[in-house]
């Protein structure tokens, strides 16, 4: 089971100044949605933005964190 607070903290540490909201989609602690707003996304493609969010979670994705739906924006 993954702690949503840990997910938020990892993303915020990788993307300083970002606003991150995490929601458990199933109640099982392995399927989440992340809404991430960061000025660091400015000028980046959607794929680049998603890679930036997935990077700090690489060690748990596909394991403890089975799925992470993303919504990202620069503002």
N, CA and C atoms as a LAMMPS dump frame, in Angstrom:
ITEM: TIMESTEP
0
ITEM: NUMBER OF ATOMS
225
ITEM: BOX BOUNDS ff ff ff
-5.0000000000000000e+02 5.0000000000000000e+02
-5.0000000000000000e+02 5.0000000000000000e+02
-5.0000000000000000e+02 5.0000000000000000e+02
ITEM: ATOMS id mol type element x y z
1 1 1 N 0.849 -1.186 0
2 1 2 C 0 0 0
3 1 3 C 0.89 1.244 0
4 2 1 N 0.535 2.197 -0.832
5 2 2 C 1.298 3.44 -0.964
6 2 3 C 0.579 4.548 -0.201
7 3 1 N 1.338 5.357 0.508
8 3 2 C 0.794 6.48 1.262
9 3 3 C 0.674 7.685 0.325
10 4 1 N -0.527 8.255 0.163
11 4 2 C -0.681 9.409 -0.729
12 4 3 C 0.169 10.603 -0.307
13 5 1 N 0.435 10.741 0.975
14 5 2 C 1.292 11.835 1.455
15 5 3 C 2.717 11.65 0.922
16 6 1 N 3.184 10.417 0.881
17 6 2 C 4.516 10.13 0.348
18 6 3 C 4.583 10.463 -1.144
19 7 1 N 3.538 10.131 -1.878
20 7 2 C 3.501 10.456 -3.304
21 7 3 C 3.598 11.968 -3.488
22 8 1 N 2.773 12.705 -2.739
23 8 2 C 2.778 14.178 -2.828
24 8 3 C 4.146 14.744 -2.486
25 9 1 N 4.741 14.274 -1.412
26 9 2 C 6.048 14.788 -0.982
27 9 3 C 7.133 14.522 -2.025
28 10 1 N 7.116 13.342 -2.62
29 10 2 C 8.114 13.006 -3.647
30 10 3 C 7.991 13.94 -4.848
31 11 1 N 6.753 14.186 -5.283
32 11 2 C 6.538 15.065 -6.442
33 11 3 C 6.934 16.491 -6.095
34 12 1 N 6.532 16.969 -4.933
35 12 2 C 6.878 18.336 -4.521
36 12 3 C 8.382 18.518 -4.386
37 13 1 N 9.084 17.505 -3.91
38 13 2 C 10.543 17.599 -3.785
39 13 3 C 11.209 17.676 -5.155
40 14 1 N 10.661 16.951 -6.129
41 14 2 C 11.231 16.954 -7.478
42 14 3 C 10.842 18.202 -8.263
43 15 1 N 9.702 18.787 -7.92
44 15 2 C 9.19 19.967 -8.62
45 15 3 C 8.907 21.073 -7.6
46 16 1 N 9.955 21.722 -7.091
47 16 2 C 9.777 22.746 -6.056
48 16 3 C 8.791 23.835 -6.49
49 17 1 N 7.934 24.208 -5.558
50 17 2 C 6.952 25.257 -5.821
51 17 3 C 5.678 24.756 -6.474
52 18 1 N 5.594 23.467 -6.728
53 18 2 C 4.408 22.917 -7.377
54 18 3 C 3.263 22.756 -6.379
55 19 1 N 2.046 22.718 -6.922
56 19 2 C 0.856 22.412 -6.129
57 19 3 C 0.429 21.008 -6.538
58 20 1 N 0.34 20.119 -5.576
59 20 2 C 0.069 18.71 -5.853
60 20 3 C -1.119 18.231 -5.024
61 21 1 N -2.076 17.604 -5.705
62 21 2 C -3.214 16.985 -5.044
63 21 3 C -3.231 15.513 -5.437
64 22 1 N -3.333 14.638 -4.456
65 22 2 C -3.348 13.193 -4.694
66 22 3 C -4.685 12.639 -4.216
67 23 1 N -5.268 11.758 -5.031
68 23 2 C -6.537 11.131 -4.681
69 23 3 C -6.428 9.628 -4.921
70 24 1 N -6.834 8.846 -3.932
71 24 2 C -6.87 7.387 -4.048
72 24 3 C -8.133 7.031 -4.829
73 25 1 N -7.963 6.442 -6.004
74 25 2 C -9.098 6.184 -6.888
75 25 3 C -9.923 4.963 -6.506
76 26 1 N -9.317 3.997 -5.81
77 26 2 C -10.023 2.749 -5.512
78 26 3 C -10.162 2.454 -4.028
79 27 1 N -9.431 3.176 -3.196
80 27 2 C -9.432 2.905 -1.762
81 27 3 C -8.47 1.796 -1.367
82 28 1 N -7.774 1.238 -2.349
83 28 2 C -6.859 0.132 -2.083
84 28 3 C -5.414 0.539 -1.902
85 29 1 N -5.106 1.832 -2.096
86 29 2 C -3.748 2.316 -1.884
87 29 3 C -2.768 1.973 -2.985
88 30 1 N -3.278 1.627 -4.187
89 30 2 C -2.35 1.331 -5.282
90 30 3 C -2.74 1.988 -6.606
91 31 1 N -3.902 2.636 -6.676
92 31 2 C -4.356 3.369 -7.857
93 31 3 C -4.677 4.806 -7.437
94 32 1 N -3.916 5.759 -7.953
95 32 2 C -4.085 7.15 -7.548
96 32 3 C -4.23 8.063 -8.753
97 33 1 N -4.731 9.255 -8.47
98 33 2 C -4.73 10.351 -9.44
99 33 3 C -3.912 11.475 -8.828
100 34 1 N -3.047 12.083 -9.631
101 34 2 C -2.274 13.242 -9.188
102 34 3 C -2.615 14.422 -10.087
103 35 1 N -2.943 15.539 -9.46
104 35 2 C -3.117 16.798 -10.173
105 35 3 C -1.93 17.66 -9.769
106 36 1 N -1.122 18.028 -10.759
107 36 2 C 0.12 18.753 -10.477
108 36 3 C 0.143 20.037 -11.294
109 37 1 N 0.287 21.155 -10.604
110 37 2 C 0.402 22.462 -11.243
111 37 3 C 1.784 22.999 -10.896
112 38 1 N 2.573 23.279 -11.932
113 38 2 C 3.939 23.738 -11.707
114 38 3 C 4.389 24.662 -12.832
115 39 1 N 4.989 25.775 -12.47
116 39 2 C 5.56 26.679 -13.468
117 39 3 C 6.686 26.002 -14.241
118 40 1 N 7.281 24.951 -13.662
119 40 2 C 8.347 24.221 -14.344
120 40 3 C 7.844 23.512 -15.604
121 41 1 N 6.534 23.36 -15.742
122 41 2 C 5.95 22.729 -16.924
123 41 3 C 5.851 23.691 -18.106
124 42 1 N 6.045 24.972 -17.858
125 42 2 C 5.905 25.975 -18.913
126 42 3 C 6.825 25.649 -20.087
127 43 1 N 6.236 25.599 -21.277
128 43 2 C 6.992 25.314 -22.491
129 43 3 C 7.265 23.837 -22.727
130 44 1 N 6.811 22.986 -21.832
131 44 2 C 7.05 21.54 -21.956
132 44 3 C 5.821 20.871 -22.571
133 45 1 N 6.051 19.806 -23.332
134 45 2 C 4.943 19.024 -23.868
135 45 3 C 4.29 18.24 -22.738
136 46 1 N 3.108 17.727 -23.001
137 46 2 C 2.407 16.922 -22.006
138 46 3 C 3.232 15.697 -21.618
139 47 1 N 3.855 15.074 -22.58
140 47 2 C 4.702 13.907 -22.298
141 47 3 C 5.869 14.293 -21.4
142 48 1 N 6.504 15.433 -21.675
143 48 2 C 7.617 15.89 -20.83
144 48 3 C 7.135 16.182 -19.41
145 49 1 N 5.964 16.797 -19.285
146 49 2 C 5.404 17.084 -17.963
147 49 3 C 5.18 15.79 -17.187
148 50 1 N 4.6 14.805 -17.846
149 50 2 C 4.317 13.533 -17.18
150 50 3 C 5.601 12.813 -16.785
151 51 1 N 6.598 12.873 -17.62
152 51 2 C 7.895 12.267 -17.272
153 51 3 C 8.492 12.926 -16.037
154 52 1 N 8.318 14.241 -15.919
155 52 2 C 8.84 14.97 -14.763
156 52 3 C 8.151 14.517 -13.475
157 53 1 N 6.871 14.183 -13.562
158 53 2 C 6.124 13.719 -12.386
159 53 3 C 6.463 12.267 -12.067
160 54 1 N 6.567 11.439 -13.098
161 54 2 C 6.862 10.019 -12.878
162 54 3 C 8.281 9.782 -12.355
163 55 1 N 9.226 10.645 -12.694
164 55 2 C 10.642 10.427 -12.347
165 55 3 C 10.87 10.144 -10.86
166 56 1 N 10.33 10.936 -9.935
167 56 2 C 10.6 10.653 -8.514
168 56 3 C 9.85 9.437 -7.97
169 57 1 N 9.014 8.83 -8.791
170 57 2 C 8.228 7.673 -8.361
171 57 3 C 8.662 6.4 -9.058
172 58 1 N 9.719 6.509 -9.845
173 58 2 C 10.184 5.396 -10.677
174 58 3 C 10.373 4.099 -9.887
175 59 1 N 10.857 4.206 -8.657
176 59 2 C 11.15 3.001 -7.871
177 59 3 C 9.903 2.272 -7.352
178 60 1 N 8.744 2.937 -7.372
179 60 2 C 7.524 2.298 -6.874
180 60 3 C 6.467 2.064 -7.951
181 61 1 N 6.616 2.717 -9.1
182 61 2 C 5.649 2.539 -10.187
183 61 3 C 5.685 1.107 -10.705
184 62 1 N 4.498 0.55 -10.882
185 62 2 C 4.408 -0.822 -11.364
186 62 3 C 4.537 -1.851 -10.258
187 63 1 N 4.812 -1.379 -9.06
188 63 2 C 4.915 -2.265 -7.899
189 63 3 C 3.871 -1.852 -6.887
190 64 1 N 4.338 -1.262 -5.788
191 64 2 C 3.444 -0.781 -4.736
192 64 3 C 2.448 0.24 -5.303
193 65 1 N 2.931 1.076 -6.201
194 65 2 C 2.078 2.055 -6.885
195 65 3 C 1.752 1.489 -8.261
196 66 1 N 0.606 0.831 -8.341
197 66 2 C 0.241 0.124 -9.566
198 66 3 C -0.134 1.08 -10.7
199 67 1 N -0.854 2.16 -10.376
200 67 2 C -1.312 3.081 -11.415
201 67 3 C -1.379 4.503 -10.879
202 68 1 N -0.975 5.454 -11.725
203 68 2 C -1.046 6.862 -11.381
204 68 3 C -1.577 7.634 -12.582
205 69 1 N -2.812 8.085 -12.484
206 69 2 C -3.406 8.933 -13.52
207 69 3 C -2.927 10.357 -13.261
208 70 1 N -2.545 11.077 -14.323
209 70 2 C -2.003 12.415 -14.162
210 70 3 C -2.824 13.478 -14.874
211 71 1 N -2.918 14.62 -14.221
212 71 2 C -3.392 15.852 -14.845
213 71 3 C -2.368 16.905 -14.486
214 72 1 N -1.737 17.485 -15.486
215 72 2 C -0.676 18.46 -15.238
216 72 3 C -0.961 19.748 -15.982
217 73 1 N -0.481 20.855 -15.412
218 73 2 C -0.577 22.142 -16.086
219 73 3 C 0.455 23.098 -15.501
220 74 1 N 0.761 24.132 -16.274
221 74 2 C 1.725 25.137 -15.836
222 74 3 C 1.066 26.232 -15
223 75 1 N -0.261 26.317 -15.051
224 75 2 C -0.94 27.341 -14.241
225 75 3 C -2.293 26.872 -13.796
